[in-house]
Amino acid sequence: MGEFKSKADQAIQAGEQFCDLYYDILDTKRHQLSKLYTTSSTEIWNGNPHQGETKILEFINNLPPSEHVIHSLDCQPVLEIVTPGRTTVLVTVEGTVSFNNEKPRYFNQNFMLTAVDNVWKIASDCFRYIDTS
């Protein structure tokens, strides 16, 4: 149990740092997002799939200016049996996002982060609006 707790603590620290960085870049410095994705990254945005850094960034860069507010964040290590030879973390985020200063909408976003040369990269990104009506 001690080894898993240590990995869980590392996952929480990595996930929190990643989210601070990701949403800051997304909201204020989108041109730097390429540092976070890889050529094999995947994204599903409200059911619309994008694969590879180029396609993902093309889609994100066409979104209007945004402001994200995170309400909850959960992180957990992914067991090595699932991703052999890779350190992987699952990050689940809930919050609100406002595009073009419009009324904020609730969203959920899940990231599968993997360590590439000791740098966290997004292997998978899944975004979904949460309709509350």
C-alpha positions in Angstrom: 0.0 0.0 0.0 2.9 2.4 0.7 4.1 2.2 -2.9 0.6 3.0 -4.3 0.2 5.9 -1.8 3.5 7.3 -3.0 2.4 7.0 -6.7 -1.0 8.6 -5.8 0.7 11.5 -4.1 3.0 12.0 -7.2 -0.1 11.8 -9.5 -1.9 14.5 -7.4 1.1 16.8 -7.5 1.6 16.3 -11.2 -2.1 16.6 -12.1 -2.4 19.9 -10.1 0.7 21.4 -11.7 -0.4 20.3 -15.1 -3.9 21.8 -14.8 -2.5 25.1 -13.6 -0.3 25.2 -16.6 -2.8 23.8 -19.2 -5.6 26.2 -18.4 -3.3 29.2 -18.1 -1.9 28.4 -21.6 -5.3 27.7 -23.0 -6.8 30.9 -21.8 -3.8 33.3 -22.3 -1.0 31.7 -24.5 -2.6 29.2 -26.9 0.5 29.4 -29.2 2.3 27.4 -26.4 -0.1 24.5 -26.4 2.1 22.5 -28.8 4.4 21.8 -25.8 1.7 19.7 -24.2 0.6 17.4 -27.0 2.4 14.9 -29.2 2.0 13.6 -32.7 0.0 10.7 -31.4 -2.2 12.6 -28.9 -6.0 12.2 -29.3 -8.8 14.6 -28.3 -12.5 14.2 -28.3 -14.3 17.5 -27.8 -18.1 17.1 -27.2 -18.0 14.0 -29.3 -15.8 15.4 -32.1 -12.5 13.5 -32.5 -9.2 15.0 -33.4 -6.0 13.0 -33.7 -2.4 14.3 -33.6 -0.9 17.5 -32.4 -1.5 19.4 -35.6 -5.3 18.6 -35.8 -5.8 19.2 -32.1 -4.1 22.5 -32.1 -5.9 23.6 -35.3 -9.2 22.9 -33.6 -8.3 24.6 -30.3 -6.8 27.6 -32.0 -10.1 28.2 -33.8 -12.0 28.4 -30.5 -13.0 31.8 -29.3 -11.0 33.4 -26.4 -11.8 31.5 -23.2 -11.7 31.7 -19.4 -11.8 28.5 -17.4 -12.6 28.3 -13.7 -11.8 24.9 -12.1 -14.2 23.7 -9.4 -12.8 20.2 -8.8 -9.8 18.2 -9.8 -9.0 14.5 -9.2 -5.8 12.7 -10.1 -4.8 9.1 -9.9 -1.9 7.0 -11.2 -2.6 4.5 -13.9 -1.2 1.1 -13.1 1.7 0.0 -15.2 -0.1 -3.0 -16.4 -2.4 -0.7 -18.4 0.5 1.4 -19.9 3.6 -0.8 -19.7 6.9 1.1 -19.4 5.2 4.5 -19.0 4.4 6.6 -16.0 0.8 7.6 -16.6 -1.7 9.8 -14.7 -5.5 10.2 -15.2 -6.7 13.7 -14.4 -10.4 14.5 -14.1 -11.4 18.2 -14.1 -14.8 19.9 -13.6 -15.4 23.6 -13.8 -16.9 26.3 -16.0 -15.7 27.9 -19.2 -16.8 31.1 -20.8 -16.0 31.8 -24.5 -16.0 35.4 -25.7 -17.1 36.5 -22.2 -20.5 34.8 -22.7 -22.4 33.1 -19.9 -20.2 30.3 -18.3 -21.0 26.7 -19.1 -20.1 23.7 -16.9 -17.7 21.2 -18.3 -15.9 18.0 -17.5 -12.4 17.2 -19.0 -10.4 14.1 -18.6 -6.7 13.9 -19.4 -4.5 10.9 -19.7 -1.0 12.2 -19.1 2.1 10.2 -19.9 5.8 11.0 -19.1 7.8 11.6 -22.3 11.5 12.3 -21.6 10.5 13.3 -18.0 7.9 15.8 -19.3 4.2 15.4 -18.9 2.4 15.1 -22.3 -1.3 14.7 -23.1 -1.9 11.2 -24.5 -5.6 11.6 -24.5 -7.9 14.6 -23.9 -11.7 14.3 -23.6 -13.9 17.5 -23.1 -17.6 17.5 -22.6 -20.1 20.3 -21.7 -22.4 19.4 -18.8 -25.9 20.5 -19.5 -27.7 21.4 -16.3 -31.1 22.2 -17.7 
